[in-house]
Amino acid sequence: MLGSTHGTFTTDLRARVDACGEQPARAVVHGVAALEGDTDVSGRPLYAPVPELDRFFRPEVVAVVGASDTEGRPNTGITRQLIDWAGRVGARVVPVHPSRAAVFGIDCVASVADLDEAVDLAVLLVADPLPVIEQLGSTKVRFAVAFASGFAETGQAGERAQERLAAAVARSGIRLLGPNTNLNAFERFREDLDGPAVALITQSGHQGRPVFTMQELGVRLSHWAPTGNEADLETADFLSYFAHRPEVGAIACYVEGLKDGRSFLLAADQAARRRVPVVAVKVGRTEAGARMAASHTGKLTGADQVVDAAMRQFGVIRVDGLDQLQDTAALLARARRPVAEGVVVYSISGGTGAHFSDLATAAGLTLPTLSQARQDELHQWIPDYLSVANPVDNGGHPVGDWRGRKIIDAILADPAVGVLICPITGPFPPMSDKLAQDLVDAAEQTDKLICVVWGSPVGTEEAYRTTLLGSSRVATFRTFGNCIGAVKAYLDHHRFTTGYRSPFDEAPRTPSPSFRKAQALLRPGHRLSEHAAKQLLRAYGIRVPREQLVTSAAAAVRAAGLVGYPVVMKASGPRLAHKTELGLVKVGLTSASQIRDAYRELTDIARYEGIDLDGVLVCQMVGHGVEMVVGVTHDPLFGPTVTVGLGGVLVEVLNDAAVRVPPFGEREARDMLGELRGRALLDGVRGAPAADVDALVEVVLRVQRMALELDGQLSELDINPLMVLPRGQGAVALDALAVCR
C-alpha cells in the first residue's frame, strides 16, 4: 500500500491533460455534454456524454424526503448523517415530512410539491420512490437518490417495478442514483490529504470499504459513487465524470454487471483520452459468479471473454481481488510517468531476489541486465561473489552503513532502469530499518518509481508504519503478487495511453458501397445457405473460391469444367451447418463420372436426413494453408463482436480464439493474432511456409466493417475455414454461415 500523499509523489495533472491535445468541442444538451453529430454508420454516438454531476456531490440545497428525528427509527440515523454531510460540503438541508413542523430543529415542508426553491439533491427515505419521483417532475430538483430495495434484484416483478421507476425518471428530467443504493456517496472523506486522488465506483457498497479505508494509510479518496441497480445513473456516467475531474488520478471500480456495454466503453475511452487509469473488479468470470451478480443487481453480466477483451481494448485494467484493486489504483493514481520500462529487483537475500525475479519475469516485466560498468561500480560496495546483474543481491551487511544508499543511487542512475523493487520479506532490524529509510530518502531525490514489499504479516513495525507508509514517494505493498501486478499495470497503462488513438476514431461514419450490395442478399429472420453467405462475403471484398450452384448431375459436370479440376462438391442449404459430419462434402474430384456419382450421393444423403437443399456447390479446390476462423456474433452487452482463431473441424476442441468489439484498427487486429496460442502456425512450423498474415488481417478488418454496417441485420457470421495461403497468396473463405436478424 502506498504511504501518505503529502509531498511530491504525484503526477502533474495539468500536464497530463494538456498532453492529450485538444478535446473535441462539446455541446451541453439536457445537462449532458455530448459531441454534436458524431455518430457511426449505425447512428450510435462516438463520444461519451459527460453528466454535470457537480451539484450531486457538492449541492447547495438538499431535500430529505421522509426525514425523521424519532430515536430508534432507521430514517433518523440516515437523516442525522445527511445533515452532518451537508454541513461539511456547505449545503442547506430541507426536511420533507407530511406531519412534522421540524426535524432536528430544522423547519419541514409537508411534501415535495411544497418545495418552492431550486433543490440540487432530493434524498428519498421512502419505501416506494415512484410516487415521489412523479411529484418531483414538476419541481426544480436536479438529482435524487433512492435507497429502497425490492426492484430488479428480486426477480421479474421487481424488474417491472424498476422499469416503471426508470420511465418516470426519464419523464421527470431528474437524474436518479439507485434504487437499492446506500449512503456511501455521503461518507466523511479526509480533507488533510493532498495529491491525486482515487475516485471510487461500486455497485455493492460493502465491496468498496477496503478502498475507502486506504485513507487511513494516507491515500486520498475524492468521491464514492454507489450505483446500486442503475435505473438511471450508471457506472459509465460516473466514469466519464471522474475522468474529467482534475483532482482524480485514478478510478477504481467494483462492477457486478454493466447496464450498457457501449456506454461503458465510451466512458473508458474518455478516461484513456485523458490518461486517467481505470482499475476494475468485474464479477462474472464463472457461471456461479454470474448468477450471484444477476440476483444482486439485476444486471446482465455478459460473456466474460468479451468483457475481458473489451476492457483491454480501451485500457481498463481488470483485477480479481479488492486488495489488488486498492494497491493498483493507489499506485496508478500517484506515480509519475515512467522514464524507462526496466525493472530492477534489489534485496538483502539472493533467494528473495531470485524468487521475486522469477515471478516478475513470468508476469511480463522486463528485468534488464545491468551494464558491466554498472556492475563494476556496485562491486565497490558489494562482495564480488554476489550477483549484481539483476537481481542485485547486497548480501545484507552493506545496508547497515553508508554503503546502502550508494548502492541504491547507483542502481537508479542506470538509464535502463525505471522501477526499483525491494522485497523485504520480514523485519530484520537494524538492517531492514536502515534499508527502508535509505529507500525513502532516495525516492525523494529521483524521478523513478521505488516500490517496497513489506512481507511481515504483523504490520506494526516502525519501519513499515512510520518510515514506509509515511513516505509520499515510496509505493509500499504487502505481497509479491500485488506489487508485480500493480507495476505491470502502471507500465502497461502509460505505454497504452502514449499516443492513444481512440478505437472510435476508426469507426465508419457512412455506409460503404458494399453495404448496399449486402442488403440485397439478406433475408430477415433466416439463415443463409453457404452459397448466399459467400455472396455476402464477396460483396465486402472477401475472396471466395470459384464455384457454381447446380441442381442436376449434368449441370455439375459442366460446372466442374468451368471451375477447373480438381473440384470440391458440397450440399448447400439454409439449414445446413455441419456438412462434413453428415458426409455432405466430397473433396478432390477429378472426372465427370466422379462428379455424377458425388452429386447423386450428396442428394441421397440430404433426402435421407430430411434436409432441404437449394442445390449442390461445385467449388474450386484451394491449395494448402493455415485454417482459421473469423466470425461475428452479437453480444447482449456490447453488440457486434468479431472473433478470430484457429479453424477447421476442430475449432470447438481447440477453442483458441481472440475477440474484439468493433470499431478497431489494424494494430488491434494484429494484436488479436498475437493472443492466439497457435500463433506460431502462421509463421510456419516444421518446414511449412509462413502464411499471408497481411491478408488475414485484411479479412478481419473487412468482417468488422460488415459487423458495424449490418448491425441489427446480421446476428451471426462464421467463416470456417478461412484458408490463409502462403505469404503473398492471400486468404480464401472456403465455407461460411450467416444468420440474419
KOLDRENLUM-834456 format. One record per residue (C-alpha): residue number from 1; residue in three letters; x, y, z. Coordinates in steps of 0.2 Angstrom, whole numbers, plus 5000, padded with zeros to 4 digits. Layout:
   nr  rest    c1    c2    c3
  NUM   ALA     X     Y     Z
...
This chain:
   nr  rest    c1    c2    c3
    1   MET  5000  5000  5000
    2   LEU  5006  5017  4996
    3   GLY  5010  5029  5010
    4   SER  5005  5047  5014
    5   THR  5001  5058  4999
    6   HIS  5010  5073  5007
    7   GLY  5025  5078  4996
    8   THR  5029  5076  4978
    9   PHE  5025  5058  4974
   10   THR  5012  5064  4961
   11   THR  5008  5066  4943
   12   ASP  5007  5084  4936
   13   LEU  4988  5083  4932
   14   ARG  4988  5098  4921
   15   ALA  5002  5092  4911
   16   ARG  4994  5075  4909
   17   VAL  4978  5083  4902
   18   ASP  4987  5095  4891
   19   ALA  4997  5081  4883
   20   CYS  4982  5073  4877
   21   GLY  4979  5088  4865
   22   GLU  4963  5097  4861
   23   GLN  4947  5088  4866
   24   PRO  4933  5089  4853
   25   ALA  4921  5103  4856
   26   ARG  4906  5098  4865
   27   ALA  4888  5105  4867
   28   VAL  4878  5104  4883
   29   VAL  4861  5096  4879
   30   HIS  4848  5092  4893
   31   GLY  4863  5095  4906
   32   VAL  4874  5082  4897
   33   ALA  4889  5086  4887
   34   ALA  4890  5077  4870
   35   LEU  4899  5079  4854
   36   GLU  4887  5086  4841
   37   GLY  4883  5075  4826
   38   ASP  4897  5062  4829
   39   THR  4889  5045  4826
   40   ASP  4895  5029  4817
   41   VAL  4887  5021  4802
   42   SER  4873  5014  4813
   43   GLY  4869  5031  4821
   44   ARG  4877  5027  4838
   45   PRO  4887  5041  4847
   46   LEU  4906  5040  4846
   47   TYR  4909  5052  4861
   48   ALA  4904  5049  4879
   49   PRO  4891  5061  4887
   50   VAL  4898  5069  4902
   51   PRO  4885  5072  4915
   52   GLU  4886  5088  4925
   53   LEU  4887  5079  4942
   54   ASP  4895  5094  4952
   55   ARG  4879  5098  4961
   56   PHE  4876  5080  4966
   57   PHE  4892  5079  4975
   58   ARG  4893  5097  4981
   59   PRO  4874  5103  4982
   60   GLU  4869  5119  4989
   61   VAL  4851  5113  4994
   62   VAL  4847  5095  4999
   63   ALA  4829  5089  5002
   64   VAL  4827  5074  5013
   65   VAL  4810  5066  5010
   66   GLY  4804  5056  5024
   67   ALA  4816  5064  5037
   68   SER  4815  5059  5055
   69   ASP  4822  5063  5072
   70   THR  4812  5049  5081
   71   GLU  4826  5039  5090
   72   GLY  4826  5020  5085
   73   ARG  4819  5023  5068
   74   PRO  4831  5019  5053
   75   ASN  4827  5036  5044
   76   THR  4833  5045  5060
   77   GLY  4851  5039  5058
   78   ILE  4851  5042  5040
   79   THR  4844  5060  5042
   80   ARG  4857  5064  5055
   81   GLN  4871  5058  5043
   82   LEU  4864  5068  5029
   83   ILE  4864  5084  5040
   84   ASP  4882  5081  5045
   85   TRP  4887  5078  5027
   86   ALA  4878  5094  5021
   87   GLY  4887  5104  5034
   88   ARG  4904  5098  5028
   89   VAL  4900  5102  5010
   90   GLY  4891  5118  5013
   91   ALA  4874  5113  5009
   92   ARG  4857  5118  5017
   93   VAL  4845  5104  5022
   94   VAL  4826  5105  5019
   95   PRO  4817  5091  5028
   96   VAL  4801  5084  5020
   97   HIS  4788  5076  5031
   98   PRO  4769  5077  5030
   99   SER  4765  5078  5049
  100   ARG  4781  5087  5057
  101   ALA  4784  5105  5059
  102   ALA  4803  5102  5061
  103   VAL  4816  5088  5061
  104   PHE  4831  5091  5072
  105   GLY  4826  5109  5074
  106   ILE  4825  5112  5055
  107   ASP  4809  5118  5048
  108   CYS  4800  5105  5037
  109   VAL  4789  5106  5022
  110   ALA  4774  5095  5020
  111   SER  4778  5087  5003
  112   VAL  4789  5089  4988
  113   ALA  4776  5099  4980
  114   ASP  4779  5112  4993
  115   LEU  4797  5114  4988
  116   ASP  4797  5132  4981
  117   GLU  4816  5134  4978
  118   ALA  4829  5126  4967
  119   VAL  4834  5109  4975
  120   ASP  4850  5101  4969
  121   LEU  4848  5084  4978
  122   ALA  4832  5075  4984
  123   VAL  4836  5060  4996
  124   LEU  4821  5048  4996
  125   LEU  4819  5039  5013
  126   VAL  4803  5031  5007
  127   ALA  4799  5013  5003
  128   ASP  4791  5017  4986
  129   PRO  4801  5031  4977
  130   LEU  4789  5030  4962
  131   PRO  4776  5042  4968
  132   VAL  4789  5054  4974
  133   ILE  4798  5054  4958
  134   GLU  4782  5058  4949
  135   GLN  4779  5073  4960
  136   LEU  4796  5079  4959
  137   GLY  4794  5080  4940
  138   SER  4786  5097  4942
  139   THR  4799  5104  4954
  140   LYS  4816  5111  4951
  141   VAL  4825  5096  4958
  142   ARG  4841  5091  4948
  143   PHE  4846  5074  4957
  144   ALA  4838  5061  4968
  145   VAL  4844  5046  4977
  146   ALA  4833  5031  4981
  147   PHE  4839  5019  4994
  148   ALA  4824  5007  4993
  149   SER  4826  4989  4988
  150   GLY  4814  4977  4981
  151   PHE  4817  4981  4962
  152   ALA  4827  4971  4948
  153   GLU  4837  4962  4961
  154   THR  4822  4952  4967
  155   GLY  4816  4945  4950
  156   GLN  4803  4948  4937
  157   ALA  4791  4958  4947
  158   GLY  4805  4969  4954
  159   GLU  4811  4971  4936
  160   ARG  4794  4978  4931
  161   ALA  4794  4990  4945
  162   GLN  4811  4996  4941
  163   GLU  4806  4999  4923
  164   ARG  4791  5009  4929
  165   LEU  4803  5019  4940
  166   ALA  4815  5022  4926
  167   ALA  4801  5028  4914
  168   ALA  4795  5040  4927
  169   VAL  4813  5047  4930
  170   ALA  4815  5049  4911
  171   ARG  4799  5059  4910
  172   SER  4804  5070  4925
  173   GLY  4821  5075  4919
  174   ILE  4828  5071  4936
  175   ARG  4844  5061  4937
  176   LEU  4842  5046  4949
  177   LEU  4855  5037  4959
  178   GLY  4848  5019  4963
  179   PRO  4837  5011  4968
  180   ASN  4845  4999  4980
  181   THR  4859  5010  4984
  182   ASN  4866  5017  5001
  183   LEU  4875  5031  5010
  184   ASN  4892  5029  5003
  185   ALA  4892  5045  4992
  186   PHE  4889  5054  5009
  187   GLU  4904  5047  5019
  188   ARG  4916  5058  5028
  189   PHE  4932  5060  5017
  190   ARG  4948  5065  5024
  191   GLU  4952  5083  5019
  192   ASP  4970  5083  5026
  193   LEU  4977  5073  5011
  194   ASP  4983  5080  4995
  195   GLY  4990  5074  4979
  196   PRO  4980  5065  4965
  197   ALA  4965  5055  4972
  198   VAL  4956  5039  4969
  199   ALA  4938  5040  4964
  200   LEU  4928  5025  4968
  201   ILE  4913  5017  4959
  202   THR  4904  5002  4967
  203   GLN  4888  4993  4964
  204   SER  4890  4985  4981
  205   GLY  4894  4997  4994
  206   HIS  4902  4985  5006
  207   GLN  4914  4980  4992
  208   GLY  4921  4997  4992
  209   ARG  4926  4998  5010
  210   PRO  4944  4992  5008
  211   VAL  4947  5006  4995
  212   PHE  4939  5019  5006
  213   THR  4949  5013  5021
  214   MET  4965  5017  5011
  215   GLN  4963  5035  5018
  216   GLU  4970  5029  5034
  217   LEU  4986  5024  5025
  218   GLY  4987  5041  5018
  219   VAL  4979  5038  5001
  220   ARG  4967  5052  4996
  221   LEU  4949  5047  4991
  222   SER  4939  5061  4982
  223   HIS  4922  5053  4978
  224   TRP  4912  5037  4980
  225   ALA  4898  5033  4969
  226   PRO  4887  5018  4974
  227   THR  4877  5015  4959
  228   GLY  4865  5001  4965
  229   ASN  4853  4995  4952
  230   GLU  4857  5009  4940
  231   ALA  4839  5013  4935
  232   ASP  4846  5029  4928
  233   LEU  4863  5035  4933
  234   GLU  4876  5021  4929
  235   THR  4894  5016  4931
  236   ALA  4898  5024  4914
  237   ASP  4891  5041  4919
  238   PHE  4902  5042  4934
  239   LEU  4917  5035  4925
  240   SER  4915  5049  4912
  241   TYR  4913  5062  4925
  242   PHE  4928  5057  4936
  243   ALA  4939  5056  4921
  244   HIS  4936  5075  4919
  245   ARG  4939  5079  4937
  246   PRO  4957  5087  4939
  247   GLU  4959  5080  4956
  248   VAL  4956  5062  4951
  249   GLY  4972  5052  4947
  250   ALA  4964  5035  4945
  251   ILE  4946  5027  4945
  252   ALA  4943  5011  4955
  253   CYS  4928  5001  4951
  254   TYR  4918  4986  4958
  255   VAL  4906  4981  4944
  256   GLU  4894  4967  4945
  257   GLY  4885  4970  4929
  258   LEU  4885  4983  4915
  259   LYS  4869  4992  4911
  260   ASP  4875  4995  4894
  261   GLY  4892  4989  4887
  262   ARG  4894  5003  4874
  263   SER  4891  5017  4886
  264   PHE  4904  5009  4897
  265   LEU  4917  5008  4883
  266   LEU  4913  5026  4878
  267   ALA  4917  5032  4896
  268   ALA  4933  5021  4896
  269   ASP  4938  5029  4880
  270   GLN  4936  5046  4889
  271   ALA  4947  5041  4903
  272   ALA  4960  5034  4890
  273   ARG  4960  5050  4880
  274   ARG  4964  5060  4896
  275   ARG  4976  5047  4903
  276   VAL  4966  5043  4918
  277   PRO  4969  5025  4924
  278   VAL  4953  5014  4927
  279   VAL  4955  4999  4938
  280   ALA  4941  4987  4939
  281   VAL  4935  4971  4948
  282   LYS  4921  4964  4936
  283   VAL  4911  4950  4944
  284   GLY  4905  4936  4932
  285   ARG  4921  4926  4927
  286   THR  4912  4910  4932
  287   GLU  4894  4904  4930
  288   ALA  4892  4904  4949
  289   GLY  4898  4922  4950
  290   ALA  4887  4927  4936
  291   ARG  4872  4920  4944
  292   MET  4875  4929  4960
  293   ALA  4879  4946  4951
  294   ALA  4862  4944  4942
  295   SER  4852  4941  4958
  296   HIS  4861  4955  4967
  297   THR  4859  4969  4955
  298   GLY  4848  4963  4941
  299   LYS  4861  4966  4928
  300   LEU  4867  4956  4913
  301   THR  4885  4951  4916
  302   GLY  4889  4946  4898
  303   ALA  4901  4933  4891
  304   ASP  4916  4935  4901
  305   GLN  4928  4933  4887
  306   VAL  4920  4948  4878
  307   VAL  4920  4959  4894
  308   ASP  4939  4955  4896
  309   ALA  4943  4959  4879
  310   ALA  4933  4975  4878
  311   MET  4941  4981  4894
  312   ARG  4959  4978  4887
  313   GLN  4954  4986  4871
  314   PHE  4950  5003  4880
  315   GLY  4964  5002  4893
  316   VAL  4954  4996  4908
  317   ILE  4965  4987  4920
  318   ARG  4955  4972  4926
  319   VAL  4960  4964  4943
  320   ASP  4952  4950  4953
  321   GLY  4953  4955  4971
  322   LEU  4949  4970  4981
  323   ASP  4967  4970  4988
  324   GLN  4973  4971  4970
  325   LEU  4960  4985  4966
  326   GLN  4966  4996  4981
  327   ASP  4985  4993  4978
  328   THR  4984  4995  4959
  329   ALA  4973  5011  4959
  330   ALA  4983  5019  4973
  331   LEU  5000  5017  4963
  332   LEU  4992  5022  4946
  333   ALA  4984  5037  4954
  334   ARG  5000  5044  4961
  335   ALA  5015  5038  4952
  336   ARG  5024  5049  4939
  337   ARG  5026  5043  4921
  338   PRO  5040  5030  4919
  339   VAL  5056  5036  4912
  340   ALA  5061  5018  4907
  341   GLU  5052  5001  4907
  342   GLY  5067  4991  4915
  343   VAL  5063  4984  4932
  344   VAL  5077  4980  4945
  345   VAL  5075  4969  4959
  346   TYR  5086  4973  4974
  347   SER  5086  4963  4990
  348   ILE  5097  4958  5005
  349   SER  5095  4940  5001
  350   GLY  5099  4930  4985
  351   GLY  5084  4918  4987
  352   THR  5072  4933  4989
  353   GLY  5079  4941  4973
  354   ALA  5078  4925  4963
  355   HIS  5060  4921  4969
  356   PHE  5054  4939  4965
  357   SER  5063  4939  4948
  358   ASP  5055  4923  4943
  359   LEU  5038  4929  4947
  360   ALA  5041  4946  4939
  361   THR  5048  4939  4923
  362   ALA  5033  4927  4921
  363   ALA  5021  4941  4923
  364   GLY  5029  4950  4908
  365   LEU  5040  4963  4917
  366   THR  5057  4967  4909
  367   LEU  5072  4964  4920
  368   PRO  5087  4971  4910
  369   THR  5104  4965  4914
  370   LEU  5114  4980  4921
  371   SER  5129  4985  4911
  372   GLN  5146  4979  4915
  373   ALA  5151  4996  4920
  374   ARG  5137  4997  4932
  375   GLN  5140  4980  4940
  376   ASP  5159  4985  4942
  377   GLU  5153  5001  4951
  378   LEU  5141  4991  4963
  379   HIS  5155  4979  4967
  380   GLN  5164  4993  4975
  381   TRP  5151  4990  4990
  382   ILE  5145  4973  4987
  383   PRO  5157  4957  4988
  384   ASP  5162  4951  4971
  385   TYR  5155  4933  4974
  386   LEU  5137  4941  4974
  387   SER  5127  4944  4958
  388   VAL  5123  4962  4954
  389   ALA  5117  4959  4936
  390   ASN  5099  4960  4941
  391   PRO  5093  4955  4953
  392   VAL  5105  4964  4964
  393   ASP  5110  4954  4980
  394   ASN  5119  4965  4993
  395   GLY  5122  4951  5005
  396   GLY  5114  4960  5019
  397   HIS  5129  4969  5028
  398   PRO  5131  4984  5016
  399   VAL  5113  4990  5020
  400   GLY  5118  4993  5038
  401   ASP  5130  5008  5034
  402   TRP  5134  5021  5022
  403   ARG  5136  5009  5008
  404   GLY  5117  5006  5007
  405   ARG  5112  5022  5000
  406   LYS  5127  5022  4987
  407   ILE  5120  5005  4980
  408   ILE  5103  5012  4978
  409   ASP  5108  5028  4970
  410   ALA  5120  5018  4958
  411   ILE  5105  5007  4953
  412   LEU  5094  5022  4950
  413   ALA  5107  5030  4939
  414   ASP  5106  5017  4926
  415   PRO  5096  5024  4911
  416   ALA  5088  5007  4908
  417   VAL  5080  5007  4925
  418   GLY  5063  5014  4928
  419   VAL  5057  5005  4943
  420   LEU  5067  4998  4958
  421   ILE  5058  4985  4968
  422   CYS  5065  4980  4985
  423   PRO  5056  4965  4993
  424   ILE  5059  4964  5012
  425   THR  5052  4948  5017
  426   GLY  5052  4951  5035
  427   PRO  5059  4964  5048
  428   PHE  5077  4961  5052
  429   PRO  5082  4977  5062
  430   PRO  5093  4986  5061
  431   MET  5096  4981  5043
  432   SER  5078  4982  5037
  433   ASP  5075  4999  5046
  434   LYS  5091  5007  5039
  435   LEU  5086  4999  5021
  436   ALA  5068  5006  5022
  437   GLN  5075  5024  5027
  438   ASP  5088  5024  5013
  439   LEU  5074  5019  5000
  440   VAL  5063  5033  5007
  441   ASP  5077  5046  5006
  442   ALA  5082  5040  4989
  443   ALA  5065  5041  4982
  444   GLU  5064  5060  4987
  445   GLN  5079  5063  4975
  446   THR  5074  5053  4960
  447   ASP  5060  5053  4946
  448   LYS  5060  5034  4946
  449   LEU  5047  5023  4955
  450   ILE  5053  5014  4970
  451   CYS  5042  5000  4977
  452   VAL  5044  4990  4993
  453   VAL  5036  4974  4998
  454   TRP  5035  4973  5017
  455   GLY  5032  4954  5019
  456   SER  5029  4954  5038
  457   PRO  5011  4949  5042
  458   VAL  5012  4959  5058
  459   GLY  5012  4976  5050
  460   THR  5015  4986  5066
  461   GLU  5034  4988  5064
  462   GLU  5041  5006  5065
  463   ALA  5050  5004  5048
  464   TYR  5033  4999  5040
  465   ARG  5020  5010  5049
  466   THR  5031  5026  5050
  467   THR  5045  5025  5038
  468   LEU  5037  5017  5023
  469   LEU  5019  5022  5025
  470   GLY  5025  5040  5030
  471   SER  5033  5042  5013
  472   SER  5024  5051  4999
  473   ARG  5036  5044  4986
  474   VAL  5038  5025  4990
  475   ALA  5025  5013  4985
  476   THR  5023  5000  4998
  477   PHE  5015  4983  4996
  478   ARG  5012  4968  5007
  479   THR  5013  4954  4994
  480   PHE  5024  4950  4979
  481   GLY  5009  4947  4968
  482   ASN  5001  4963  4971
  483   CYS  5017  4973  4969
  484   ILE  5021  4964  4952
  485   GLY  5003  4966  4946
  486   ALA  5002  4985  4950
  487   VAL  5019  4988  4942
  488   LYS  5014  4979  4927
  489   ALA  4998  4989  4926
  490   TYR  5007  5005  4929
  491   LEU  5019  5002  4914
  492   ASP  5006  4995  4903
  493   HIS  4994  5010  4906
  494   HIS  5007  5023  4902
  495   ARG  5013  5013  4886
  496   PHE  4994  5011  4881
  497   THR  4990  5030  4883
  498   THR  5006  5036  4875
  499   GLY  5000  5041  4858
  500   TYR  4982  5034  4862
  501   ARG  4971  5034  4847
  502   SER  4953  5030  4851
  503   PRO  4945  5015  4843
  504   PHE  4930  5025  4840
  505   ASP  4941  5036  4828
  506   GLU  4941  5020  4817
  507   ALA  4923  5019  4816
  508   PRO  4915  5021  4798
  509   ARG  4903  5036  4798
  510   THR  4894  5032  4781
  511   PRO  4890  5016  4773
  512   SER  4901  5009  4760
  513   PRO  4896  5003  4743
  514   SER  4897  4985  4750
  515   PHE  4883  4989  4762
  516   ARG  4871  4992  4748
  517   LYS  4876  4976  4739
  518   ALA  4874  4966  4755
  519   GLN  4857  4972  4759
  520   ALA  4850  4964  4744
  521   LEU  4857  4947  4749
  522   LEU  4850  4947  4767
  523   ARG  4834  4938  4772
  524   PRO  4827  4944  4788
  525   GLY  4825  4931  4801
  526   HIS  4833  4917  4790
  527   ARG  4849  4908  4789
  528   LEU  4858  4910  4773
  529   SER  4865  4895  4763
  530   GLU  4883  4893  4761
  531   HIS  4882  4900  4743
  532   ALA  4872  4915  4749
  533   ALA  4884  4918  4763
  534   LYS  4898  4918  4751
  535   GLN  4890  4931  4741
  536   LEU  4889  4942  4756
  537   LEU  4907  4940  4759
  538   ARG  4911  4944  4741
  539   ALA  4901  4960  4742
  540   TYR  4913  4965  4756
  541   GLY  4928  4961  4745
  542   ILE  4932  4944  4754
  543   ARG  4939  4931  4742
  544   VAL  4929  4915  4740
  545   PRO  4933  4900  4728
  546   ARG  4927  4900  4711
  547   GLU  4910  4890  4712
  548   GLN  4894  4887  4704
  549   LEU  4877  4881  4712
  550   VAL  4869  4867  4702
  551   THR  4853  4857  4703
  552   SER  4857  4842  4692
  553   ALA  4872  4830  4689
  554   ALA  4874  4836  4671
  555   ALA  4875  4854  4677
  556   ALA  4888  4849  4690
  557   VAL  4899  4841  4676
  558   ARG  4898  4857  4666
  559   ALA  4902  4867  4681
  560   ALA  4917  4857  4685
  561   GLY  4924  4860  4668
  562   LEU  4921  4879  4670
  563   VAL  4928  4879  4688
  564   GLY  4943  4868  4684
  565   TYR  4948  4851  4690
  566   PRO  4950  4845  4704
  567   VAL  4935  4851  4712
  568   VAL  4925  4850  4729
  569   MET  4907  4847  4729
  570   LYS  4896  4852  4744
  571   ALA  4877  4851  4748
  572   SER  4870  4869  4750
  573   GLY  4855  4874  4760
  574   PRO  4850  4887  4773
  575   ARG  4848  4874  4787
  576   LEU  4864  4865  4784
  577   ALA  4878  4870  4796
  578   HIS  4889  4855  4799
  579   LYS  4891  4846  4782
  580   THR  4907  4836  4785
  581   GLU  4899  4826  4799
  582   LEU  4885  4821  4788
  583   GLY  4896  4816  4773
  584   LEU  4890  4831  4763
  585   VAL  4907  4836  4757
  586   LYS  4917  4827  4743
  587   VAL  4935  4833  4740
  588   GLY  4947  4830  4726
  589   LEU  4935  4825  4712
  590   THR  4944  4824  4695
  591   SER  4932  4816  4682
  592   ALA  4915  4818  4676
  593   SER  4910  4801  4682
  594   GLN  4916  4806  4700
  595   ILE  4905  4822  4698
  596   ARG  4890  4812  4694
  597   ASP  4892  4799  4707
  598   ALA  4895  4813  4720
  599   TYR  4880  4823  4715
  600   ARG  4869  4808  4717
  601   GLU  4877  4803  4734
  602   LEU  4875  4821  4741
  603   THR  4857  4822  4736
  604   ASP  4853  4805  4743
  605   ILE  4860  4809  4760
  606   ALA  4851  4825  4761
  607   ARG  4835  4817  4756
  608   TYR  4838  4803  4769
  609   GLU  4842  4816  4783
  610   GLY  4827  4827  4778
  611   ILE  4837  4842  4773
  612   ASP  4831  4854  4760
  613   LEU  4844  4859  4748
  614   ASP  4845  4874  4737
  615   GLY  4857  4865  4726
  616   VAL  4875  4857  4726
  617   LEU  4890  4868  4725
  618   VAL  4904  4864  4713
  619   CYS  4919  4873  4720
  620   GLN  4937  4877  4716
  621   MET  4950  4866  4725
  622   VAL  4961  4878  4735
  623   GLY  4979  4874  4740
  624   HIS  4985  4870  4757
  625   GLY  4987  4884  4771
  626   VAL  4983  4888  4789
  627   GLU  4964  4885  4793
  628   MET  4957  4900  4803
  629   VAL  4940  4905  4808
  630   VAL  4934  4923  4808
  631   GLY  4916  4927  4814
  632   VAL  4904  4939  4820
  633   THR  4892  4936  4835
  634   HIS  4880  4948  4844
  635   ASP  4884  4951  4862
  636   PRO  4869  4957  4873
  637   LEU  4880  4970  4882
  638   PHE  4892  4976  4868
  639   GLY  4883  4972  4852
  640   PRO  4893  4965  4837
  641   THR  4909  4957  4841
  642   VAL  4922  4950  4830
  643   THR  4932  4933  4833
  644   VAL  4947  4926  4825
  645   GLY  4955  4910  4829
  646   LEU  4962  4893  4823
  647   GLY  4948  4885  4812
  648   GLY  4944  4869  4804
  649   VAL  4934  4854  4810
  650   LEU  4942  4855  4827
  651   VAL  4938  4873  4831
  652   GLU  4927  4869  4846
  653   VAL  4940  4857  4853
  654   LEU  4955  4869  4851
  655   ASN  4945  4884  4857
  656   ASP  4959  4896  4853
  657   ALA  4952  4912  4848
  658   ALA  4953  4931  4852
  659   VAL  4938  4943  4852
  660   ARG  4936  4962  4850
  661   VAL  4922  4974  4850
  662   PRO  4921  4985  4834
  663   PRO  4927  4998  4829
  664   PHE  4945  4994  4829
  665   GLY  4960  4996  4818
  666   GLU  4974  4986  4810
  667   ARG  4985  4987  4826
  668   GLU  4971  4979  4836
  669   ALA  4968  4966  4823
  670   ARG  4986  4961  4823
  671   ASP  4986  4960  4842
  672   MET  4971  4948  4841
  673   LEU  4983  4936  4831
  674   GLY  4996  4938  4844
  675   GLU  4985  4932  4858
  676   LEU  4982  4915  4850
  677   ARG  4991  4900  4857
  678   GLY  4993  4894  4839
  679   ARG  5000  4910  4833
  680   ALA  5016  4901  4828
  681   LEU  5007  4891  4814
  682   LEU  5005  4907  4804
  683   ASP  5024  4910  4805
  684   GLY  5027  4892  4798
  685   VAL  5032  4877  4808
  686   ARG  5040  4861  4803
  687   GLY  5045  4867  4786
  688   ALA  5029  4874  4781
  689   PRO  5029  4892  4773
  690   ALA  5024  4907  4783
  691   ALA  5006  4912  4780
  692   ASP  4999  4928  4772
  693   VAL  4996  4937  4789
  694   ASP  4993  4953  4780
  695   ALA  4978  4945  4770
  696   LEU  4971  4938  4786
  697   VAL  4972  4955  4795
  698   GLU  4963  4962  4780
  699   VAL  4949  4949  4781
  700   VAL  4947  4953  4800
  701   LEU  4945  4972  4796
  702   ARG  4933  4969  4782
  703   VAL  4922  4957  4793
  704   GLN  4922  4971  4807
  705   ARG  4916  4983  4794
  706   MET  4902  4971  4789
  707   ALA  4898  4969  4808
  708   LEU  4896  4988  4810
  709   GLU  4887  4991  4795
  710   LEU  4875  4977  4796
  711   ASP  4872  4978  4815
  712   GLY  4854  4975  4818
  713   GLN  4853  4965  4802
  714   LEU  4866  4951  4804
  715   SER  4866  4942  4820
  716   GLU  4880  4929  4816
  717   LEU  4893  4926  4803
  718   ASP  4905  4911  4803
  719   ILE  4919  4909  4790
  720   ASN  4927  4892  4794
  721   PRO  4938  4888  4787
  722   LEU  4947  4903  4781
  723   MET  4962  4896  4772
  724   VAL  4976  4908  4774
  725   LEU  4988  4903  4760
  726   PRO  5007  4906  4760
  727   ARG  5014  4924  4761
  728   GLY  5008  4934  4746
  729   GLN  4995  4922  4740
  730   GLY  4980  4929  4750
  731   ALA  4966  4921  4760
  732   VAL  4951  4912  4754
  733   ALA  4934  4909  4763
  734   LEU  4931  4890  4760
  735   ASP  4915  4890  4769
  736   ALA  4903  4902  4778
  737   LEU  4887  4903  4788
  738   ALA  4877  4918  4790
  739   VAL  4861  4921  4801
  740   CYS  4850  4937  4798
  741   ARG  4841  4945  4812
